[in-house]
């Protein structure tokens, strides 16, 4: 099994590295390819079973797009073939049709994986918690972002929010799921916070073995979920 951790020096804010640490603990026999700039993605010329991209700063999005655009057809092929992608935080914007920076008065094309437009407003930072419904589980996490996605993702959303907003303040649908491409604005150690979701993703990688500290993570998840459900609306992303 080969897992590519793509540009962690560029895409590794908000404790997202915790996701990689957990994957390494779960899959000690897997080969982890860590690709840093200026190298092209390893997956461009080689088979991988999973690609992970964490959160990044808004000003670096054009750089990431420039590195991934030559691989656009390859990425589309991989997604259609069921290769697992996990993209967290505002790195999700990069895969949209277009990114509009309203603060700078600039627009630039994204990879166009899905028909949504990202909008960046550096004078409107949004943050808060989210509880979402995915399959038969509830996913919890936090957001802190200057960007929002706009368009209709109801047919390919990752989850429907039970508390907090989705891809923007008027949407109930959070993130993007296309085959085994999972993209979400949730940031930080998402997999550690949501052990059931972690087990789901590992199953897609055909791994059904032990997850270290699973029962402890599950206990912490249930406590945090109960605490979030007891919070007032002001604690949630809007």
mmCIF file of the C-alpha atoms, coordinates in Angstrom:
data_MODEL
# 
_entry.id   MODEL 
# 
loop_
_atom_site.group_PDB 
_atom_site.id 
_atom_site.type_symbol 
_atom_site.label_atom_id 
_atom_site.label_alt_id 
_atom_site.label_comp_id 
_atom_site.label_asym_id 
_atom_site.label_entity_id 
_atom_site.label_seq_id 
_atom_site.pdbx_PDB_ins_code 
_atom_site.Cartn_x 
_atom_site.Cartn_y 
_atom_site.Cartn_z 
_atom_site.occupancy 
_atom_site.B_iso_or_equiv 
_atom_site.pdbx_formal_charge 
_atom_site.auth_seq_id 
_atom_site.auth_comp_id 
_atom_site.auth_asym_id 
_atom_site.auth_atom_id 
_atom_site.pdbx_PDB_model_num 
ATOM 1   C CA . UNK A 1 1   ? 0.000   0.000  0.000   1.00 0.00 ? 1   UNK A CA 1 
ATOM 2   C CA . UNK A 1 2   ? 1.335   3.424  -0.971  1.00 0.00 ? 2   UNK A CA 1 
ATOM 3   C CA . UNK A 1 3   ? 0.097   6.653  0.593   1.00 0.00 ? 3   UNK A CA 1 
ATOM 4   C CA . UNK A 1 4   ? 1.308   10.022 -0.662  1.00 0.00 ? 4   UNK A CA 1 
ATOM 5   C CA . UNK A 1 5   ? 1.430   12.923 1.785   1.00 0.00 ? 5   UNK A CA 1 
ATOM 6   C CA . UNK A 1 6   ? 1.440   15.807 -0.641  1.00 0.00 ? 6   UNK A CA 1 
ATOM 7   C CA . UNK A 1 7   ? 3.295   19.042 0.162   1.00 0.00 ? 7   UNK A CA 1 
ATOM 8   C CA . UNK A 1 8   ? 2.975   18.946 3.976   1.00 0.00 ? 8   UNK A CA 1 
ATOM 9   C CA . UNK A 1 9   ? 5.230   22.008 4.227   1.00 0.00 ? 9   UNK A CA 1 
ATOM 10  C CA . UNK A 1 10  ? 2.622   23.921 2.250   1.00 0.00 ? 10  UNK A CA 1 
ATOM 11  C CA . UNK A 1 11  ? -0.502  22.085 3.370   1.00 0.00 ? 11  UNK A CA 1 
ATOM 12  C CA . UNK A 1 12  ? -0.083  21.342 7.051   1.00 0.00 ? 12  UNK A CA 1 
ATOM 13  C CA . UNK A 1 13  ? -1.721  24.024 9.172   1.00 0.00 ? 13  UNK A CA 1 
ATOM 14  C CA . UNK A 1 14  ? -3.994  23.676 12.223  1.00 0.00 ? 14  UNK A CA 1 
ATOM 15  C CA . UNK A 1 15  ? -2.665  20.365 13.480  1.00 0.00 ? 15  UNK A CA 1 
ATOM 16  C CA . UNK A 1 16  ? -3.641  18.498 10.333  1.00 0.00 ? 16  UNK A CA 1 
ATOM 17  C CA . UNK A 1 17  ? -0.412  16.527 10.736  1.00 0.00 ? 17  UNK A CA 1 
ATOM 18  C CA . UNK A 1 18  ? -2.278  14.541 13.386  1.00 0.00 ? 18  UNK A CA 1 
ATOM 19  C CA . UNK A 1 19  ? -4.130  12.798 10.565  1.00 0.00 ? 19  UNK A CA 1 
ATOM 20  C CA . UNK A 1 20  ? -0.850  11.623 9.075   1.00 0.00 ? 20  UNK A CA 1 
ATOM 21  C CA . UNK A 1 21  ? 0.475   10.453 12.437  1.00 0.00 ? 21  UNK A CA 1 
ATOM 22  C CA . UNK A 1 22  ? -2.620  8.331  12.964  1.00 0.00 ? 22  UNK A CA 1 
ATOM 23  C CA . UNK A 1 23  ? -2.434  6.844  9.468   1.00 0.00 ? 23  UNK A CA 1 
ATOM 24  C CA . UNK A 1 24  ? 1.178   5.886  10.083  1.00 0.00 ? 24  UNK A CA 1 
ATOM 25  C CA . UNK A 1 25  ? 0.217   4.204  13.364  1.00 0.00 ? 25  UNK A CA 1 
ATOM 26  C CA . UNK A 1 26  ? -2.643  2.332  11.714  1.00 0.00 ? 26  UNK A CA 1 
ATOM 27  C CA . UNK A 1 27  ? -0.668  1.281  8.644   1.00 0.00 ? 27  UNK A CA 1 
ATOM 28  C CA . UNK A 1 28  ? 2.925   0.579  9.782   1.00 0.00 ? 28  UNK A CA 1 
ATOM 29  C CA . UNK A 1 29  ? 3.604   -1.642 6.772   1.00 0.00 ? 29  UNK A CA 1 
ATOM 30  C CA . UNK A 1 30  ? 2.412   0.915  4.224   1.00 0.00 ? 30  UNK A CA 1 
ATOM 31  C CA . UNK A 1 31  ? 4.878   2.977  2.224   1.00 0.00 ? 31  UNK A CA 1 
ATOM 32  C CA . UNK A 1 32  ? 4.431   6.683  2.891   1.00 0.00 ? 32  UNK A CA 1 
ATOM 33  C CA . UNK A 1 33  ? 5.716   8.962  0.150   1.00 0.00 ? 33  UNK A CA 1 
ATOM 34  C CA . UNK A 1 34  ? 6.223   12.526 1.408   1.00 0.00 ? 34  UNK A CA 1 
ATOM 35  C CA . UNK A 1 35  ? 6.410   14.923 -1.536  1.00 0.00 ? 35  UNK A CA 1 
ATOM 36  C CA . UNK A 1 36  ? 7.634   18.466 -0.980  1.00 0.00 ? 36  UNK A CA 1 
ATOM 37  C CA . UNK A 1 37  ? 8.043   21.424 -3.314  1.00 0.00 ? 37  UNK A CA 1 
ATOM 38  C CA . UNK A 1 38  ? 9.387   21.809 -5.929  1.00 0.00 ? 38  UNK A CA 1 
ATOM 39  C CA . UNK A 1 39  ? 8.947   18.117 -6.767  1.00 0.00 ? 39  UNK A CA 1 
ATOM 40  C CA . UNK A 1 40  ? 5.912   17.100 -8.831  1.00 0.00 ? 40  UNK A CA 1 
ATOM 41  C CA . UNK A 1 41  ? 3.374   14.772 -7.214  1.00 0.00 ? 41  UNK A CA 1 
ATOM 42  C CA . UNK A 1 42  ? 4.581   11.198 -6.987  1.00 0.00 ? 42  UNK A CA 1 
ATOM 43  C CA . UNK A 1 43  ? 1.172   10.026 -8.185  1.00 0.00 ? 43  UNK A CA 1 
ATOM 44  C CA . UNK A 1 44  ? 1.692   11.784 -11.528 1.00 0.00 ? 44  UNK A CA 1 
ATOM 45  C CA . UNK A 1 45  ? 3.825   8.887  -12.740 1.00 0.00 ? 45  UNK A CA 1 
ATOM 46  C CA . UNK A 1 46  ? 3.213   6.179  -10.138 1.00 0.00 ? 46  UNK A CA 1 
ATOM 47  C CA . UNK A 1 47  ? 0.401   4.217  -8.566  1.00 0.00 ? 47  UNK A CA 1 
ATOM 48  C CA . UNK A 1 48  ? -0.730  5.240  -5.092  1.00 0.00 ? 48  UNK A CA 1 
ATOM 49  C CA . UNK A 1 49  ? -3.609  4.017  -2.947  1.00 0.00 ? 49  UNK A CA 1 
ATOM 50  C CA . UNK A 1 50  ? -4.259  7.293  -1.155  1.00 0.00 ? 50  UNK A CA 1 
ATOM 51  C CA . UNK A 1 51  ? -3.388  10.992 -1.401  1.00 0.00 ? 51  UNK A CA 1 
ATOM 52  C CA . UNK A 1 52  ? -3.618  13.346 1.576   1.00 0.00 ? 52  UNK A CA 1 
ATOM 53  C CA . UNK A 1 53  ? -3.619  17.161 1.455   1.00 0.00 ? 53  UNK A CA 1 
ATOM 54  C CA . UNK A 1 54  ? -4.031  19.267 4.612   1.00 0.00 ? 54  UNK A CA 1 
ATOM 55  C CA . UNK A 1 55  ? -4.974  22.894 5.246   1.00 0.00 ? 55  UNK A CA 1 
ATOM 56  C CA . UNK A 1 56  ? -3.042  25.788 3.728   1.00 0.00 ? 56  UNK A CA 1 
ATOM 57  C CA . UNK A 1 57  ? -2.949  29.586 3.591   1.00 0.00 ? 57  UNK A CA 1 
ATOM 58  C CA . UNK A 1 58  ? -5.077  31.388 1.015   1.00 0.00 ? 58  UNK A CA 1 
ATOM 59  C CA . UNK A 1 59  ? -2.154  33.213 -0.574  1.00 0.00 ? 59  UNK A CA 1 
ATOM 60  C CA . UNK A 1 60  ? -0.443  29.925 -1.443  1.00 0.00 ? 60  UNK A CA 1 
ATOM 61  C CA . UNK A 1 61  ? -3.410  28.430 -3.302  1.00 0.00 ? 61  UNK A CA 1 
ATOM 62  C CA . UNK A 1 62  ? -2.243  29.640 -6.755  1.00 0.00 ? 62  UNK A CA 1 
ATOM 63  C CA . UNK A 1 63  ? 1.097   27.899 -6.180  1.00 0.00 ? 63  UNK A CA 1 
ATOM 64  C CA . UNK A 1 64  ? -0.585  24.593 -5.365  1.00 0.00 ? 64  UNK A CA 1 
ATOM 65  C CA . UNK A 1 65  ? -2.857  24.900 -8.386  1.00 0.00 ? 65  UNK A CA 1 
ATOM 66  C CA . UNK A 1 66  ? 0.172   25.485 -10.614 1.00 0.00 ? 66  UNK A CA 1 
ATOM 67  C CA . UNK A 1 67  ? 1.723   22.250 -9.346  1.00 0.00 ? 67  UNK A CA 1 
ATOM 68  C CA . UNK A 1 68  ? -1.450  20.194 -9.731  1.00 0.00 ? 68  UNK A CA 1 
ATOM 69  C CA . UNK A 1 69  ? -2.828  21.582 -13.012 1.00 0.00 ? 69  UNK A CA 1 
ATOM 70  C CA . UNK A 1 70  ? -0.478  19.469 -15.184 1.00 0.00 ? 70  UNK A CA 1 
ATOM 71  C CA . UNK A 1 71  ? -1.884  16.432 -13.333 1.00 0.00 ? 71  UNK A CA 1 
ATOM 72  C CA . UNK A 1 72  ? -5.545  17.396 -13.739 1.00 0.00 ? 72  UNK A CA 1 
ATOM 73  C CA . UNK A 1 73  ? -6.399  14.545 -16.116 1.00 0.00 ? 73  UNK A CA 1 
ATOM 74  C CA . UNK A 1 74  ? -4.437  12.123 -13.965 1.00 0.00 ? 74  UNK A CA 1 
ATOM 75  C CA . UNK A 1 75  ? -6.322  13.241 -10.835 1.00 0.00 ? 75  UNK A CA 1 
ATOM 76  C CA . UNK A 1 76  ? -9.662  12.835 -12.610 1.00 0.00 ? 76  UNK A CA 1 
ATOM 77  C CA . UNK A 1 77  ? -8.667  9.348  -13.746 1.00 0.00 ? 77  UNK A CA 1 
ATOM 78  C CA . UNK A 1 78  ? -7.569  8.385  -10.233 1.00 0.00 ? 78  UNK A CA 1 
ATOM 79  C CA . UNK A 1 79  ? -10.812 9.594  -8.682  1.00 0.00 ? 79  UNK A CA 1 
ATOM 80  C CA . UNK A 1 80  ? -12.887 7.726  -11.263 1.00 0.00 ? 80  UNK A CA 1 
ATOM 81  C CA . UNK A 1 81  ? -10.816 4.633  -10.489 1.00 0.00 ? 81  UNK A CA 1 
ATOM 82  C CA . UNK A 1 82  ? -11.660 4.885  -6.796  1.00 0.00 ? 82  UNK A CA 1 
ATOM 83  C CA . UNK A 1 83  ? -8.296  6.053  -5.446  1.00 0.00 ? 83  UNK A CA 1 
ATOM 84  C CA . UNK A 1 84  ? -8.774  7.563  -1.987  1.00 0.00 ? 84  UNK A CA 1 
ATOM 85  C CA . UNK A 1 85  ? -8.214  11.313 -1.613  1.00 0.00 ? 85  UNK A CA 1 
ATOM 86  C CA . UNK A 1 86  ? -8.589  13.143 1.706   1.00 0.00 ? 86  UNK A CA 1 
ATOM 87  C CA . UNK A 1 87  ? -8.440  16.939 1.437   1.00 0.00 ? 87  UNK A CA 1 
ATOM 88  C CA . UNK A 1 88  ? -8.972  19.079 4.537   1.00 0.00 ? 88  UNK A CA 1 
ATOM 89  C CA . UNK A 1 89  ? -9.391  22.780 5.256   1.00 0.00 ? 89  UNK A CA 1 
ATOM 90  C CA . UNK A 1 90  ? -9.384  25.439 2.563   1.00 0.00 ? 90  UNK A CA 1 
ATOM 91  C CA . UNK A 1 91  ? -7.212  23.290 0.297   1.00 0.00 ? 91  UNK A CA 1 
ATOM 92  C CA . UNK A 1 92  ? -10.610 22.094 -0.919  1.00 0.00 ? 92  UNK A CA 1 
ATOM 93  C CA . UNK A 1 93  ? -10.892 25.449 -2.761  1.00 0.00 ? 93  UNK A CA 1 
ATOM 94  C CA . UNK A 1 94  ? -8.100  24.404 -5.108  1.00 0.00 ? 94  UNK A CA 1 
ATOM 95  C CA . UNK A 1 95  ? -10.303 21.709 -6.648  1.00 0.00 ? 95  UNK A CA 1 
ATOM 96  C CA . UNK A 1 96  ? -13.184 24.116 -7.369  1.00 0.00 ? 96  UNK A CA 1 
ATOM 97  C CA . UNK A 1 97  ? -13.962 25.688 -10.745 1.00 0.00 ? 97  UNK A CA 1 
ATOM 98  C CA . UNK A 1 98  ? -12.735 29.150 -9.799  1.00 0.00 ? 98  UNK A CA 1 
ATOM 99  C CA . UNK A 1 99  ? -11.350 31.056 -6.832  1.00 0.00 ? 99  UNK A CA 1 
ATOM 100 C CA . UNK A 1 100 ? -12.359 34.673 -6.410  1.00 0.00 ? 100 UNK A CA 1 
ATOM 101 C CA . UNK A 1 101 ? -10.370 36.800 -3.979  1.00 0.00 ? 101 UNK A CA 1 
ATOM 102 C CA . UNK A 1 102 ? -12.786 39.665 -3.351  1.00 0.00 ? 102 UNK A CA 1 
ATOM 103 C CA . UNK A 1 103 ? -10.265 41.402 -1.072  1.00 0.00 ? 103 UNK A CA 1 
ATOM 104 C CA . UNK A 1 104 ? -7.621  41.603 -3.789  1.00 0.00 ? 104 UNK A CA 1 
ATOM 105 C CA . UNK A 1 105 ? -10.101 41.933 -6.650  1.00 0.00 ? 105 UNK A CA 1 
ATOM 106 C CA . UNK A 1 106 ? -8.640  38.912 -8.450  1.00 0.00 ? 106 UNK A CA 1 
ATOM 107 C CA . UNK A 1 107 ? -9.954  35.664 -9.893  1.00 0.00 ? 107 UNK A CA 1 
ATOM 108 C CA . UNK A 1 108 ? -8.064  32.572 -10.990 1.00 0.00 ? 108 UNK A CA 1 
ATOM 109 C CA . UNK A 1 109 ? -9.156  29.140 -12.193 1.00 0.00 ? 109 UNK A CA 1 
ATOM 110 C CA . UNK A 1 110 ? -9.104  26.117 -9.937  1.00 0.00 ? 110 UNK A CA 1 
ATOM 111 C CA . UNK A 1 111 ? -8.722  22.515 -11.065 1.00 0.00 ? 111 UNK A CA 1 
ATOM 112 C CA . UNK A 1 112 ? -12.435 22.322 -11.892 1.00 0.00 ? 112 UNK A CA 1 
ATOM 113 C CA . UNK A 1 113 ? -13.050 18.960 -10.277 1.00 0.00 ? 113 UNK A CA 1 
ATOM 114 C CA . UNK A 1 114 ? -16.512 20.147 -9.240  1.00 0.00 ? 114 UNK A CA 1 
ATOM 115 C CA . UNK A 1 115 ? -18.740 23.034 -10.297 1.00 0.00 ? 115 UNK A CA 1 
ATOM 116 C CA . UNK A 1 116 ? -18.413 25.261 -7.245  1.00 0.00 ? 116 UNK A CA 1 
ATOM 117 C CA . UNK A 1 117 ? -16.763 28.665 -6.881  1.00 0.00 ? 117 UNK A CA 1 
ATOM 118 C CA . UNK A 1 118 ? -14.587 29.595 -3.905  1.00 0.00 ? 118 UNK A CA 1 
ATOM 119 C CA . UNK A 1 119 ? -14.790 33.134 -2.556  1.00 0.00 ? 119 UNK A CA 1 
ATOM 120 C CA . UNK A 1 120 ? -12.078 34.598 -0.309  1.00 0.00 ? 120 UNK A CA 1 
ATOM 121 C CA . UNK A 1 121 ? -12.766 37.617 1.888   1.00 0.00 ? 121 UNK A CA 1 
ATOM 122 C CA . UNK A 1 122 ? -9.866  38.443 4.190   1.00 0.00 ? 122 UNK A CA 1 
ATOM 123 C CA . UNK A 1 123 ? -12.093 40.837 6.160   1.00 0.00 ? 123 UNK A CA 1 
ATOM 124 C CA . UNK A 1 124 ? -14.623 38.118 6.971   1.00 0.00 ? 124 UNK A CA 1 
ATOM 125 C CA . UNK A 1 125 ? -13.061 35.301 8.967   1.00 0.00 ? 125 UNK A CA 1 
ATOM 126 C CA . UNK A 1 126 ? -15.532 32.594 9.905   1.00 0.00 ? 126 UNK A CA 1 
ATOM 127 C CA . UNK A 1 127 ? -14.967 30.002 12.593  1.00 0.00 ? 127 UNK A CA 1 
ATOM 128 C CA . UNK A 1 128 ? -16.880 27.581 14.763  1.00 0.00 ? 128 UNK A CA 1 
ATOM 129 C CA . UNK A 1 129 ? -17.804 23.954 15.299  1.00 0.00 ? 129 UNK A CA 1 
ATOM 130 C CA . UNK A 1 130 ? -19.782 21.607 13.077  1.00 0.00 ? 130 UNK A CA 1 
ATOM 131 C CA . UNK A 1 131 ? -21.740 18.414 13.610  1.00 0.00 ? 131 UNK A CA 1 
ATOM 132 C CA . UNK A 1 132 ? -22.523 16.612 10.369  1.00 0.00 ? 132 UNK A CA 1 
ATOM 133 C CA . UNK A 1 133 ? -24.346 13.465 9.328   1.00 0.00 ? 133 UNK A CA 1 
ATOM 134 C CA . UNK A 1 134 ? -22.333 11.056 7.173   1.00 0.00 ? 134 UNK A CA 1 
ATOM 135 C CA . UNK A 1 135 ? -23.655 7.593  6.353   1.00 0.00 ? 135 UNK A CA 1 
ATOM 136 C CA . UNK A 1 136 ? -24.708 6.182  9.755   1.00 0.00 ? 136 UNK A CA 1 
ATOM 137 C CA . UNK A 1 137 ? -22.416 8.354  11.873  1.00 0.00 ? 137 UNK A CA 1 
ATOM 138 C CA . UNK A 1 138 ? -22.018 11.899 13.096  1.00 0.00 ? 138 UNK A CA 1 
ATOM 139 C CA . UNK A 1 139 ? -18.811 13.745 12.237  1.00 0.00 ? 139 UNK A CA 1 
ATOM 140 C CA . UNK A 1 140 ? -17.528 16.533 14.456  1.00 0.00 ? 140 UNK A CA 1 
ATOM 141 C CA . UNK A 1 141 ? -14.918 19.188 13.765  1.00 0.00 ? 141 UNK A CA 1 
ATOM 142 C CA . UNK A 1 142 ? -14.051 22.846 13.572  1.00 0.00 ? 142 UNK A CA 1 
ATOM 143 C CA . UNK A 1 143 ? -13.601 25.458 10.874  1.00 0.00 ? 143 UNK A CA 1 
ATOM 144 C CA . UNK A 1 144 ? -11.570 28.664 10.712  1.00 0.00 ? 144 UNK A CA 1 
ATOM 145 C CA . UNK A 1 145 ? -11.548 30.187 7.255   1.00 0.00 ? 145 UNK A CA 1 
ATOM 146 C CA . UNK A 1 146 ? -11.622 33.270 5.076   1.00 0.00 ? 146 UNK A CA 1 
ATOM 147 C CA . UNK A 1 147 ? -13.103 31.355 2.133   1.00 0.00 ? 147 UNK A CA 1 
ATOM 148 C CA . UNK A 1 148 ? -16.462 29.780 1.358   1.00 0.00 ? 148 UNK A CA 1 
ATOM 149 C CA . UNK A 1 149 ? -17.712 27.685 -1.537  1.00 0.00 ? 149 UNK A CA 1 
ATOM 150 C CA . UNK A 1 150 ? -20.737 28.719 -3.584  1.00 0.00 ? 150 UNK A CA 1 
ATOM 151 C CA . UNK A 1 151 ? -23.013 26.667 -5.801  1.00 0.00 ? 151 UNK A CA 1 
ATOM 152 C CA . UNK A 1 152 ? -25.109 23.561 -5.300  1.00 0.00 ? 152 UNK A CA 1 
ATOM 153 C CA . UNK A 1 153 ? -23.226 20.656 -3.725  1.00 0.00 ? 153 UNK A CA 1 
ATOM 154 C CA . UNK A 1 154 ? -26.330 18.906 -2.410  1.00 0.00 ? 154 UNK A CA 1 
ATOM 155 C CA . UNK A 1 155 ? -25.849 16.044 -4.883  1.00 0.00 ? 155 UNK A CA 1 
ATOM 156 C CA . UNK A 1 156 ? -22.223 15.393 -3.979  1.00 0.00 ? 156 UNK A CA 1 
ATOM 157 C CA . UNK A 1 157 ? -21.797 16.726 -0.441  1.00 0.00 ? 157 UNK A CA 1 
ATOM 158 C CA . UNK A 1 158 ? -19.689 14.886 2.096   1.00 0.00 ? 158 UNK A CA 1 
ATOM 159 C CA . UNK A 1 159 ? -22.312 15.344 4.783   1.00 0.00 ? 159 UNK A CA 1 
ATOM 160 C CA . UNK A 1 160 ? -25.417 17.246 5.826   1.00 0.00 ? 160 UNK A CA 1 
ATOM 161 C CA . UNK A 1 161 ? -24.868 19.512 8.798   1.00 0.00 ? 161 UNK A CA 1 
ATOM 162 C CA . UNK A 1 162 ? -26.939 18.956 11.921  1.00 0.00 ? 162 UNK A CA 1 
ATOM 163 C CA . UNK A 1 163 ? -25.366 21.927 13.742  1.00 0.00 ? 163 UNK A CA 1 
ATOM 164 C CA . UNK A 1 164 ? -23.428 24.657 11.972  1.00 0.00 ? 164 UNK A CA 1 
ATOM 165 C CA . UNK A 1 165 ? -23.432 25.626 8.303   1.00 0.00 ? 165 UNK A CA 1 
ATOM 166 C CA . UNK A 1 166 ? -22.142 23.798 5.274   1.00 0.00 ? 166 UNK A CA 1 
ATOM 167 C CA . UNK A 1 167 ? -19.891 25.139 2.514   1.00 0.00 ? 167 UNK A CA 1 
ATOM 168 C CA . UNK A 1 168 ? -21.196 28.638 3.272   1.00 0.00 ? 168 UNK A CA 1 
ATOM 169 C CA . UNK A 1 169 ? -23.492 30.340 5.761   1.00 0.00 ? 169 UNK A CA 1 
ATOM 170 C CA . UNK A 1 170 ? -26.623 29.546 3.735   1.00 0.00 ? 170 UNK A CA 1 
ATOM 171 C CA . UNK A 1 171 ? -25.895 25.888 2.998   1.00 0.00 ? 171 UNK A CA 1 
ATOM 172 C CA . UNK A 1 172 ? -26.647 22.765 5.013   1.00 0.00 ? 172 UNK A CA 1 
ATOM 173 C CA . UNK A 1 173 ? -24.300 20.658 2.928   1.00 0.00 ? 173 UNK A CA 1 
ATOM 174 C CA . UNK A 1 174 ? -20.641 20.434 3.921   1.00 0.00 ? 174 UNK A CA 1 
ATOM 175 C CA . UNK A 1 175 ? -17.730 19.334 1.831   1.00 0.00 ? 175 UNK A CA 1 
ATOM 176 C CA . UNK A 1 176 ? -17.485 17.268 -1.312  1.00 0.00 ? 176 UNK A CA 1 
ATOM 177 C CA . UNK A 1 177 ? -17.546 13.575 -1.989  1.00 0.00 ? 177 UNK A CA 1 
ATOM 178 C CA . UNK A 1 178 ? -16.928 12.197 -5.469  1.00 0.00 ? 178 UNK A CA 1 
ATOM 179 C CA . UNK A 1 179 ? -16.352 8.434  -5.459  1.00 0.00 ? 179 UNK A CA 1 
ATOM 180 C CA . UNK A 1 180 ? -13.536 8.102  -2.888  1.00 0.00 ? 180 UNK A CA 1 
ATOM 181 C CA . UNK A 1 181 ? -12.541 11.768 -2.991  1.00 0.00 ? 181 UNK A CA 1 
ATOM 182 C CA . UNK A 1 182 ? -13.372 13.241 0.423   1.00 0.00 ? 182 UNK A CA 1 
ATOM 183 C CA . UNK A 1 183 ? -12.986 17.001 0.787   1.00 0.00 ? 183 UNK A CA 1 
ATOM 184 C CA . UNK A 1 184 ? -14.043 19.049 3.795   1.00 0.00 ? 184 UNK A CA 1 
ATOM 185 C CA . UNK A 1 185 ? -13.478 22.486 5.282   1.00 0.00 ? 185 UNK A CA 1 
ATOM 186 C CA . UNK A 1 186 ? -13.055 20.782 8.668   1.00 0.00 ? 186 UNK A CA 1 
ATOM 187 C CA . UNK A 1 187 ? -9.478  21.139 9.830   1.00 0.00 ? 187 UNK A CA 1 
ATOM 188 C CA . UNK A 1 188 ? -7.060  19.822 12.410  1.00 0.00 ? 188 UNK A CA 1 
ATOM 189 C CA . UNK A 1 189 ? -6.757  16.154 13.440  1.00 0.00 ? 189 UNK A CA 1 
ATOM 190 C CA . UNK A 1 190 ? -10.060 15.149 11.840  1.00 0.00 ? 190 UNK A CA 1 
ATOM 191 C CA . UNK A 1 191 ? -9.261  11.429 11.895  1.00 0.00 ? 191 UNK A CA 1 
ATOM 192 C CA . UNK A 1 192 ? -8.282  11.451 15.557  1.00 0.00 ? 192 UNK A CA 1 
ATOM 193 C CA . UNK A 1 193 ? -11.496 13.265 16.492  1.00 0.00 ? 193 UNK A CA 1 
ATOM 194 C CA . UNK A 1 194 ? -13.666 10.897 14.439  1.00 0.00 ? 194 UNK A CA 1 
ATOM 195 C CA . UNK A 1 195 ? -12.457 7.309  14.892  1.00 0.00 ? 195 UNK A CA 1 
ATOM 196 C CA . UNK A 1 196 ? -15.526 5.796  13.205  1.00 0.00 ? 196 UNK A CA 1 
ATOM 197 C CA . UNK A 1 197 ? -14.858 7.878  10.088  1.00 0.00 ? 197 UNK A CA 1 
ATOM 198 C CA . UNK A 1 198 ? -11.229 6.793  10.241  1.00 0.00 ? 198 UNK A CA 1 
ATOM 199 C CA . UNK A 1 199 ? -12.314 3.151  10.310  1.00 0.00 ? 199 UNK A CA 1 
ATOM 200 C CA . UNK A 1 200 ? -14.560 3.844  7.305   1.00 0.00 ? 200 UNK A CA 1 
ATOM 201 C CA . UNK A 1 201 ? -11.682 5.289  5.277   1.00 0.00 ? 201 UNK A CA 1 
ATOM 202 C CA . UNK A 1 202 ? -9.328  2.486  6.266   1.00 0.00 ? 202 UNK A CA 1 
ATOM 203 C CA . UNK A 1 203 ? -11.925 -0.026 5.104   1.00 0.00 ? 203 UNK A CA 1 
ATOM 204 C CA . UNK A 1 204 ? -11.805 1.639  1.676   1.00 0.00 ? 204 UNK A CA 1 
ATOM 205 C CA . UNK A 1 205 ? -8.084  0.896  1.749   1.00 0.00 ? 205 UNK A CA 1 
ATOM 206 C CA . UNK A 1 206 ? -9.005  -2.735 2.493   1.00 0.00 ? 206 UNK A CA 1 
ATOM 207 C CA . UNK A 1 207 ? -7.626  -2.494 6.000   1.00 0.00 ? 207 UNK A CA 1 
ATOM 208 C CA . UNK A 1 208 ? -9.844  -3.856 8.745   1.00 0.00 ? 208 UNK A CA 1 
ATOM 209 C CA . UNK A 1 209 ? -7.195  -4.387 11.386  1.00 0.00 ? 209 UNK A CA 1 
ATOM 210 C CA . UNK A 1 210 ? -6.636  -2.752 14.723  1.00 0.00 ? 210 UNK A CA 1 
ATOM 211 C CA . UNK A 1 211 ? -6.697  1.021  15.113  1.00 0.00 ? 211 UNK A CA 1 
ATOM 212 C CA . UNK A 1 212 ? -4.373  2.050  17.973  1.00 0.00 ? 212 UNK A CA 1 
ATOM 213 C CA . UNK A 1 213 ? -6.205  3.582  20.948  1.00 0.00 ? 213 UNK A CA 1 
ATOM 214 C CA . UNK A 1 214 ? -9.514  3.174  19.122  1.00 0.00 ? 214 UNK A CA 1 
ATOM 215 C CA . UNK A 1 215 ? -11.625 2.709  22.252  1.00 0.00 ? 215 UNK A CA 1 
ATOM 216 C CA . UNK A 1 216 ? -10.022 5.730  23.915  1.00 0.00 ? 216 UNK A CA 1 
ATOM 217 C CA . UNK A 1 217 ? -10.606 7.863  20.815  1.00 0.00 ? 217 UNK A CA 1 
ATOM 218 C CA . UNK A 1 218 ? -14.190 6.640  20.629  1.00 0.00 ? 218 UNK A CA 1 
ATOM 219 C CA . UNK A 1 219 ? -14.784 7.525  24.279  1.00 0.00 ? 219 UNK A CA 1 
ATOM 220 C CA . UNK A 1 220 ? -13.316 11.007 23.728  1.00 0.00 ? 220 UNK A CA 1 
ATOM 221 C CA . UNK A 1 221 ? -15.442 11.405 20.595  1.00 0.00 ? 221 UNK A CA 1 
ATOM 222 C CA . UNK A 1 222 ? -18.646 10.592 22.468  1.00 0.00 ? 222 UNK A CA 1 
ATOM 223 C CA . UNK A 1 223 ? -17.805 13.046 25.258  1.00 0.00 ? 223 UNK A CA 1 
ATOM 224 C CA . UNK A 1 224 ? -17.006 15.809 22.788  1.00 0.00 ? 224 UNK A CA 1 
ATOM 225 C CA . UNK A 1 225 ? -20.129 15.089 20.724  1.00 0.00 ? 225 UNK A CA 1 
ATOM 226 C CA . UNK A 1 226 ? -22.312 15.334 23.820  1.00 0.00 ? 226 UNK A CA 1 
ATOM 227 C CA . UNK A 1 227 ? -20.614 18.587 24.828  1.00 0.00 ? 227 UNK A CA 1 
ATOM 228 C CA . UNK A 1 228 ? -21.122 20.075 21.363  1.00 0.00 ? 228 UNK A CA 1 
ATOM 229 C CA . UNK A 1 229 ? -24.789 19.095 21.296  1.00 0.00 ? 229 UNK A CA 1 
ATOM 230 C CA . UNK A 1 230 ? -25.227 20.962 24.587  1.00 0.00 ? 230 UNK A CA 1 
ATOM 231 C CA . UNK A 1 231 ? -23.597 24.143 23.219  1.00 0.00 ? 231 UNK A CA 1 
ATOM 232 C CA . UNK A 1 232 ? -25.566 27.193 22.147  1.00 0.00 ? 232 UNK A CA 1 
ATOM 233 C CA . UNK A 1 233 ? -25.741 28.093 18.466  1.00 0.00 ? 233 UNK A CA 1 
ATOM 234 C CA . UNK A 1 234 ? -23.041 30.738 18.856  1.00 0.00 ? 234 UNK A CA 1 
ATOM 235 C CA . UNK A 1 235 ? -20.424 28.003 19.194  1.00 0.00 ? 235 UNK A CA 1 
ATOM 236 C CA . UNK A 1 236 ? -21.115 26.725 15.685  1.00 0.00 ? 236 UNK A CA 1 
ATOM 237 C CA . UNK A 1 237 ? -19.897 27.792 12.271  1.00 0.00 ? 237 UNK A CA 1 
ATOM 238 C CA . UNK A 1 238 ? -22.257 30.180 10.486  1.00 0.00 ? 238 UNK A CA 1 
# 
